[in-house]
Amino acid sequence: MTITERSAAEGDLDRIVSGVAGMPGFVAVYWVASPADAGVATVIFDSEEAATGFASFLPSAPAEAGVTLDRERIEVGQVMAHA
């Protein structure tokens, strides 16, 4: 993702995270921004089916203030380990 307006993105972050947390199978989300206003969101779901459903929803998700989602870079992968 590209953070086009950091203050707008930060202002809407609680609302965005709450919406994602309401998705079926949601476990956790991590939204990481770099000083260069690039970022990545990693969303963890309890099943591949739930993750695929979320990934299918994202291309049609409404735009959020201050954030441009790189819709062609959405990927679903398996968590291999965590701590």
Buried (B, 14 or more C-beta within 10 A) or exposed (E): BEBEBEEBBEEBBEEBBEEBEEBEBBEEBEBEBEEEBEBEBEBBBEEEEBBEBBBEEEEEEEEBEBBEBEEEEBEBEEEEEEE
